[in-house]
């Protein structure tokens, strides 16, 4: 990670741009801003937006949806 990282207990804060590059697969920062309305964590430090790496990854993982299997139909014999 090329940008400045801030270590906090149990996590590390990375810049918004670095988070988008590393965690959101290069998504635009506007996408991350939209995700904020859905709960993506962030903190402002000295006028710059940082995101907690572990918490952000956990938030992203919580959004994974698994389609439930439909019940199998019984065949009439």
N, C-alpha and C positions, 0 to 999 in steps of 0.2 A: 504494500500500500504506500503510495507516494505522498499522500497528504498527511498532515499532522493528525496523530491519534491522541486521544485523551483517555487515560486509564481511570476507571472508576471501580469501586468494589464489585467484583463479579462480572464485569463487562468492560468493553472498550467503546468509546465514542469515535466514530469516523465521520468524515465530512459527508454531506448530502450527495455530492457528486460521486465520491468513492463508493458509497453505499449503493447508489444506482448502478454503477459499473459492476461491482462485485456480487451483489445479492440479487438485484432485479434484472440481471442479464443485459445490462446496458440500456435499460429503459430510460426514457427521458425524465428529467427532473419534474416536469409537469405531471407525469404519471404518479410519481412519488407523492406529490402534493395532493393529488386526488385520493391516494391511498390513506393519507393523513385523516381525511374525513371518515374513513372506514376503520381507523384505529392504529395506523402505523405510527410507532412512537418517534419522537424527536425532541431535541432540546436546543435552545439558542444559547450560544456562548460567544460573548464579545461580538455580537451582530452576525455571527455565522451559524448556519443550521448544521447540527450534528445528529447522528442517529446511533443508538446503541446496537452494536453488531449482533450480539446473541439474542437480545429481545426482538430485534427486527426480523431475524431469521425465524424465531419462534412464531412471531405474528404471521409471517408468510406461510409457514408450515401449517398453521391452524386454519388457513383458508383452503386447504386441499379438500376436495369433495370426492367422495367415493360413491359411485352409483350402486345402489343395493340390487342384488339379483332378484329378478322377478320370479314369483313362484312358478314351478313347473306345472303344466296342465296334465291331468291324468287322461290317459287314453281309454276310451270305452272299449271293452273287450267283447 
